[in-house]
Every structure is written in C-alpha cells, then in structure tokens.
Amino acid sequence: MQIPEGKKIYFASDNHLGAPSAEASRPREKKFVAWLDTIKHDAAAIFLLGDLFDFWFEYKTVVPKGFTRTLGKLAEISDSGIPIYYFVGNHDLWMHGYFEEELSIPVYHKPQEFTFNEKVFFIGHGDGLGPGDKGYKRMKKVFISPFFKWIFKWGHPDIGMRIAQYLSVKNKLISGEDDATFLGEDKEWLVQYSKRKLESKHRDYFVFGHRHLPLEIQLNDTSKYINLGDWITYYTYGVFDGETFELKTFEF
C-alpha cells in the first residue's frame, strides 16, 4: 500500500470492552469511539490488534450483547471506504464471520506482513509468540480446538457468557495480570520473537498488542519493536505517516 498524501495508518489494541462490567467499561468505549471519529478524516487504514472485547464468542445466530457504539462506528468507517483490519487476541479467539459479513472487516488469526511506502510491517496481537508463556500456550490449544468450541456453543449463551466473562477477568493466564510490567529487553518474549524473525528476513517494524504496555525498542539499526499499550490505563495508539512510526496518547 502506498499511503496517499496527507493520510496515515493507525493502530490500536487491547480495549477489553465489557471488563470488569459493561457499565464500567462504557466510558472507555465512548473514548475509543471519539478517537475513531478523530482519525477517520485522515486514515488511510486502521489496524485493530485484538482484545477489543474482554470476551467474544460467535454462536451460529447469536453474538454478545452490547458494544453498539463501537460496532456502529466501525461499520460507518468501513462503509466510508476506509479499510479496517482486525487481528484476534486471546480474549476474542472465537471470531468466525461476523466482522467479515456485517462490517466488511477482514479478521486474521495469525500475524501478517504488510508493506506501506516500502516499509515492511509485521503485525499481530502477540499472544503465544516467542519462548516461554507455556501455560497460556497449552490453554490456547484447548480454546481453539474444534471439540472445545463445539461443546461450548451447545450451552445456553447466557450461561456460557457468564462463565467466560468470569474466567476472562479472574484467570491470570487469560487476563495477563502478571504480564503488565516491563520484564527487561532480554526477558520480553515478543522482543525475542522479533529478533528471531529478523534472522530470516528484514522487517522495519514489528507491531503487537497483548502486553498492555506502550513500548518502543530498537532491535537493530533499521528495525523496531512496538507494543501499542492499551485503552484501559494508557489510551495509546500508533500512527505511521509514511515515513515514521509514533506512539501517541489520546486525550479526551
């Protein structure tokens, strides 16, 4: 993609709408929608890197209640011709068609590579990548298994949603509560993952969410690791103007 003059690429991650409750997260949702309104005037594309919701499961004919403001705004922006790309996170693994069919937003379950103005971006949510995190990796295999999804969808949605929301907030392997502090460059799994990827191919930027920390780490002279932070504590987002990438904070 060649970014048109005066346009920018925007990135955001980890809103966790619905946590710890729908009422408590509504001010954060309104702030996020206000940000979308702000950027839609010069956005060439928008990348949402997962965990927009604290829990999301698509039954055959049912989707979670709520998030009307966010879904409506995403539909408006998508309908206006601005492409939006969504990467599932560890809280919304179970996306299977709703965003594509209702919002015309492609959904990715694995990291993808994009090129903007000759700059190569490696983009994903970030969960389960790199060394370590073995407990979550085992749990993720269960969550994405067809058998688990088949069992879960046969329960009544009201019961399933209540159980899932409780686990989403309380289970540290899912919520990442212990993962919200900087571990040091040598212990940051996504930094190590990015360095390994550089051994086989050059990328200018590795952009992830998941860690809930706004981070910018220089991997070598020409490559940088970016973590977008979150919309719970930091309200940070990324913007690429065709030449440079910046992390910014949305003030509302």
Long-range contacts (C-beta under 8 A, 24 or more apart in sequence): 1-44, 1-45, 1-114, 1-115, 1-116, 1-117, 2-116, 2-117, 3-44, 3-116, 3-117, 3-240, 3-241, 3-242, 4-44, 6-42, 7-42, 7-43, 7-44, 7-242, 8-39, 8-42, 8-43, 8-44, 8-239, 8-240, 8-241, 8-242, 9-43, 9-44, 9-45, 9-46, 9-47, 9-116, 9-239, 9-240, 10-39, 10-43, 10-45, 10-46, 10-47, 10-237, 10-238, 10-239, 11-46, 11-47, 11-48, 11-49, 11-123, 11-207, 11-226, 11-228, 11-237, 11-238, 11-239, 11-240, 12-46, 12-47, 12-48, 12-49, 12-228, 12-231, 12-237, 12-238, 13-48, 13-49, 13-50, 13-51, 13-89, 13-125, 13-208, 13-209, 13-210, 13-228, 13-229, 13-230, 14-49, 14-50, 14-51, 14-89, 14-209, 14-210, 14-212, 14-228, 14-229, 14-230, 14-231, 14-232, 15-51, 15-52, 15-53, 15-70, 15-230, 15-231, 15-232, 16-51, 16-53, 16-54, 16-91, 16-230, 16-231, 16-232, 17-52, 17-53, 17-54, 17-66, 17-67, 17-70, 18-53, 18-54, 18-55, 18-64, 18-66, 18-67, 18-165, 19-54, 19-165, 19-168, 19-169, 20-169, 22-66, 25-54, 28-231, 28-232, 29-67, 29-69, 29-70, 30-69, 31-231, 31-235, 31-250, 31-252, 32-70, 32-231, 33-69, 33-70, 33-73, 34-250, 34-252, 35-235, 35-237, 35-250, 35-252, 36-73, 36-74, 36-77, 37-73, 38-250, 40-77, 40-80, 40-82, 43-77, 43-82, 44-82, 45-82, 45-83, 45-84, 45-85, 46-77, 46-82, 46-83, 46-84, 46-85, 47-84, 47-85, 47-87, 47-123, 47-207, 48-84, 48-85, 48-86, 48-87, 49-87, 49-89, 49-123, 49-124, 49-125, 49-126, 49-207, 49-208, 49-209, 49-210, 49-228, 50-86, 50-87, 50-88, 50-89, 50-90, 50-91, 50-92, 50-125, 50-126, 50-127, 50-209, 50-210, 51-89, 51-90, 51-91, 51-92, 51-125, 51-209, 51-210, 52-86, 52-89, 52-92, 53-91, 53-92, 54-91, 54-165, 54-168, 54-169, 55-91, 55-92, 55-161, 55-164, 55-165, 55-168, 56-91, 56-92, 56-94, 56-95, 57-94, 57-152, 57-153, 57-160, 57-161, 57-164, 58-94, 58-95, 58-96, 58-97, 58-98, 59-153, 59-157, 60-153, 62-157, 63-98, 64-161, 71-102, 71-103, 74-103, 74-105, 75-102, 75-103, 78-103, 78-104, 78-105, 79-104, 85-123, 87-111, 87-112, 87-123, 87-124, 87-125, 87-209, 88-125, 89-125, 89-127, 89-209, 89-210, 90-125, 90-127, 90-128, 90-136, 90-140, 90-174, 90-176, 90-210, 91-168, 91-174, 93-140, 93-143, 93-144, 94-143, 94-149, 113-203, 116-240, 116-242, 117-242, 117-243, 119-204, 119-205, 119-240, 120-202, 120-203, 120-204, 120-205, 121-203, 121-204, 121-205, 121-206, 121-207, 121-240, 122-194, 122-197, 122-203, 122-205, 122-206, 122-207, 123-207, 123-208, 124-207, 124-208, 125-208, 125-209, 125-210, 126-190, 126-208, 126-209, 126-210, 126-211, 126-227, 127-210, 129-189, 129-190, 129-193, 129-208, 130-189, 130-190, 130-191, 130-192, 130-193, 130-196, 131-189, 131-192, 131-193, 132-189, 133-189, 135-173, 136-173, 136-174, 139-173, 139-174, 176-210, 176-211, 176-212, 179-211, 179-212, 180-211, 180-212, 180-213, 181-213, 182-213, 182-215, 185-217, 188-215, 188-217, 190-225, 190-227, 191-217, 191-219, 191-225, 194-219, 194-223, 194-225, 195-219, 198-223, 205-240, 205-245, 207-238, 207-245, 214-247, 216-247
